[in-house]
């Protein structure tokens, strides 16, 4: 059987849900519930991921940038796909390729936007050979 969570964990979860706008104090005086889900909270509850990631996906869909938002959500949910080559020369080549992609895609120094740009580059590859070259050039796993 499962043990009940410690009260501090429940309090932290409630504060986290309030922070993302998924939960508010109930305003109706006739209700027995002290907390209620917001309309956003209902959408977040339907997605099988962390609330902050779910909010990113919902707002990405609403704003019409779901491909970029989903790439960023994946980057937030998993370990980085970028490898760090052991050889200094290969490492500097990979770093230079990433910087060039950042400049080309105008994503600044944001790792999250770099992931969206990498996904865009991947989608533009015309075959397995180009995809392997992209992975090699950017030192992707």
N, C-alpha and C positions, 0 to 999 in steps of 0.2 A: 504494500500500500504506500501511497505517497504521503509525505509529511506536509503539514501546512507550512506555507512560507513564513519566514520570520517577519514580524511587523515592520521592521525597518525596510525590508525589501518591498513590501506592499506600498509603503509610504513613498519610496523612491520611484516605484512604477507609476503611481498616481501623479506625482509631480512631473515625471517625464511625459505622460500623456497630456497633462494640462499644458506643458510647455510647447508641444507640437499642435495644440488646438483641438485635440481629439476628445477632451473631457472637460466639463465645466461643473461648477456648483449648481445644483438644481435651484431653479428660481420659483417654481410653483409651490405655494405654501401647503397645498393639499397632498402633495406626494410624500411618500415615506422615504424615498431614495434621496440621498444627499448629493449624489453625483449623477450626471447624465452624459451620454455620448452626444457630441455635436454631429451635424450632418457630415462634416469631414471625418469624424471618428467612425461613422458607419462605413465609409469607403475604406478607411485604413484597416478596419477590422476584417474586411473581406480579402485583404491581400496577405499572403503567407510570408511576410518578411517583417523586419523591425519597423516600428512606427515611423521613424525618421526617413527610412528608405522608402516606405510606402507613400509618405507625403511627397517626397521627391518625384515618385512615379505619377501620382495623381496630378500634381501641378505641372509636370512635364506633359502629360496628356492634355490637360486643359489649355496650356499655352502653345500646343502644337510642336513641341520639341521632344517627343517621346523617344526617338532613337538616341539622342544625346543623353537624355535623362536616364534611360535604361543602361547605357554604357557606364555612366557615373555610378548608378546604383550597384551595378556588378562590381565596379572597382571598390566601392565601399564595403561590399559584402565578402569579397575574396581577397586573397593575398595578391600582391602586385605581380603582373605578368612579366615585368621587366627583370631580366637577369643582369647580374654584374659580372662580366667576363673577368677571369683571373689575369689575363694578359693586359698590361697597361695600354698598349697600342689599340687593342680591340675595344677596351673600355672607353677610351677617348673617342674612337670612331662611333661607337653606339651613342655616346653622350652628344656628339656633334650632330648625329642624325636626328636625335630627339629634339635638340634645340632648333634644328632647321624645320622640323615638323611643327614645333610650337610657333615659330615665327610665321611659317606659311599659313597656318590655320588661325593665327591671331589669338591664341589662347593664353598668351602671357606665360607666367611661370606656374600656372595651375595644373597640378597633376590630374585633377578630375577632368578638366577640359582636354588635357592631352589624351586621356583614355577615350573620350568621345572622338577626337581626331584620329586616333589609331583605328577605331572601329570604322570610321568613314573611309580611311585608306584601305582597310581590309575589304570593305564592300566594293571598292573601286577596282580591286584586283580582278584580273580576267581569268585566272586559272590557278592551279596548284603551284606552278612554278613561281608566279608573281607573289603568291602568299608566302611561300618559303623564303623568297628573297626579302620580303617585308619583315618577316620574323628575324631573319639573319641580320638585316640592316639595323633594326631597332633593338636587337638582342631580346626578343620576346620568347617566352617559354612556349 
